[in-house]
Amino acid sequence: MTKKELKRESIIQASLKLFSSNGFHKTTIPDIAKVLGMSVGNLYNYFKSKDILAKEIIKYTSEILGQEIKKVNILDISSEEKIKKIVELYFKMAEEKPEMIEYFLRVYLSHREVFSDGCEGMLCVSGFVTEIMIFFDDGVERGELRDQDFFSAFGLFMGYLGGMVFLKGENILPKELHEYIDDISKNIYNALKV
Amino acid sequence: MSKKPKLLWLQSLTCNGNSHSFFNHSDLFSILSHFELIHFPLIDTKYTLEDVLNKRVNCDILIIEGSIKHGLEKCGVDIATLIDYYANEAKYIITAGTCATFGGMFKEYDSDNINGFAFDRDKAIDNFSKFRKKLISLPGCPIHPKWLSYVLLMIANKKNIPLDDKNRPQELYSITVHTGCVRNEYFEWKIDTHGFGHKEGCSFYENGCQGPFTRGSCNKILWNDVSSKTIIGTPCFGCTEPDFPKERLFFTKTNMGIPQKMPLEVPKRAYLTITGVAKSFNIKRLERKLIEYNNDN
């Protein structure tokens, strides 16, 4: 990566944390510039507005999550084992880099007005959704998963995981996320298998 | 003596679809004027069928129509042996249609014993290595008359015909049936046609259209010079491919809504990425009827 690309990524990472912890509206461009030790004017050289930055962040997180799921997709293991690996990596990310998932739940899904222009439909989350499609397609092709509407399966899988991370964020879960991996993987597999 | 190339058309296990298709060529007699016609099932020549069966004729170009079954007798003659005899004689061998090329429809009846002349579905058999240098494969069910006239006139004019790995002319089979389809805009934006025979929508998503992964020029060289199956709102059945015929031809096999078979050589990951983007937008023009009919028209 060039120096400029590195700087761009560091802005995304810093603002991702601020947006996720302090909220999208409460976080200002000067706040982000301050954390990074750079001038507000210089930050605007990288991202022309807070809304544009917000859209770039969701693309960035979606790509990273997609790349992690791709690593699972290319493994020669059963759909049941893949489900467990996806649950593991999702919860691991939620525990180690909670801002990645929190941003999706608390900024992307909660401020649709910011994303309606430029992030329509799956436009900014295609990196991640494409890998889930590949996973489902492969599972049905191998005769391991039941053929059904994509969204009924997608909602069950990702809605479930997102819901658990949301509950953890609200401090409602009595246990740590990783302690739920076995049960949740089993539930998802039982719901999706042929 | 005529110096025109001698053209012999032999039929094995066939429905006559390719000879009838060629017979419908709008310039049939102009094309045939370049050749001395030894035998063609639908036109009289100065030779009799007996002359052909008794090997009293010779040929420069052999056109084979129909699947090959060893031991099959026609007019008391083992037709595979007769084809073999003239194949050795000929300078060019053209397998006209999917049956003669890959086995096709008739192979379904007795898969182990019925094949194409040089292929068992997509697998080359002995005749391929034996006749490779003079073989031209023209799959299609049936072939378009102009696919054959292209090949014949190239031969008559002593032009080289670029072929692919299955000896299909690249001019005709290097593109897919999808190329030139008037519904391509609907394909790009992933807009399905709901039903058959409509002007709007693409048949790839539900109705089983195999155009995007079928080699052929049906939408470049139009049928009857005016149309094609995909243009009128019927799915392409993939009739030029080695695995033709398949089952459930009006139905797209999907895995959780994702088409099982991808456009030719397009990775599924690439296809799905583009699909996700395209589906994120609603293009109003493409969702409307092209023509709003009222009771007066």
Interface residues (C-beta under 8 A of the other chain):
Chain A: E120 G121 M122 L123 S126 G127 V129 T130 E131 M133 I134 F136 D137 D138 G139 V140 E141 L145 D147 Q148 D149 F150 A153
Chain B: T254 N255 M256 G257 I258 Q260 K268 R269 L272 T273 G276 V277 K279 S280 F281
